[in-house]
Amino acid sequence: MNNPTVILETQRLILRHYTIGDLDSLFTFYSDPDVVKHIPDAPKTYEETKEELEWHMNGHPKFPELGLWATVHKATGDFIGRCGLLPWTLDGQNEVEVAFALSKSYWGQGLATEAAQGIVRYAYETLKLSRLVCLIEEGNIASVKVAEKIGMKFEKEGRDEIGQFLLYSMTSNMKQKIGAVSLLVRDYDEAILFYVDKLQFEVIEDIDMGGGKRWVTVAPPGSSETRLLLAKAASPEQESRIGDQTGGRVFLFLHTDDFWRDYNRMKENGVRLLEEPRNESYGTVVVFEDLYGNKWDLLEMKT
């Protein structure tokens, strides 16, 4: 049997064309009532599942670059769902839907968002699509959250031959952002303790990657942009960089809406402050160190 075509990969997932060997896994997936609760056109029998698989096996028959793709968990090799791009005609307009559905045992790990983000990148960068949508049943809060995380906004309510839906949409304007910055640490838990207890950061993700590795991201309260990836040093060279990733310069800049609130809290929490606060032309600032000696600016910009 030829290896199936891989459409795209993310950090933890492979999205590829179906093979006939996926049939039993796909049927088991569709047999979970919690999974299909918000998939109104989900296959209900083994034969219907086989028909869907064969329909998408080489891509959508009318639009082979689109379709539903087997979604495989890299770490385990498990078939964990089906995601992809589906063509629709809504109110006379051709649309392409970002579709995502995963097995219940893999919920709550950020994998649906990861898959959807990978699909969006593929749609924009490889297929050069300019607009994407999600059709979501009312009450499907989890899918709404995924749609919003990948940049979609609610557009309108709609109805088709399957039923009512909420239409979320996004257009490509090549918006980019820095999603995370790596910070070398000696130990995950001691780093989490400092950033959560001393700086009041929030743990966004803490995922066991196997082999002693974890994917840990933290962020300041109220932040929706860049996250701090706590990366455990894995070699002597990396260990030598802990606390000095920028050669003694200020490494990171923590912006705040209330300098004195956060400055006083840092003092109370025993954070090492390297100077007295300064009033500069751009705002109020103080340099502090994290637990490893990396230098930060706490900064309230002038409005």
Secondary structure, DSSP 8 states (H G I E B T S, - for coil): -----EEEE-SSEEEE---GGGHHHHHHHHT-HHHHTT-TT---SHHHHHHHHHHHTTS-SS-TT-EEEEEEETTT--EEEEEEEEEEEETTEEEEEEEEEE-GGGTTSSHHHHHHHHHHHIIIIIS---EEEEEE-TT-HHHHHHHHHTT-EEEEEEE-SS-EEEEEEEE--------EEEEEES-HHHHHHIIIIIT--EEEEEEEEETTEEEEEEE-TT--S-EEEEEE--SHHHHHHTT-TTTTSEEEEEE-S-HHHHHHHHHHTT-EE-S--EEETTEEEEEEE-TT--EEEEEEE--
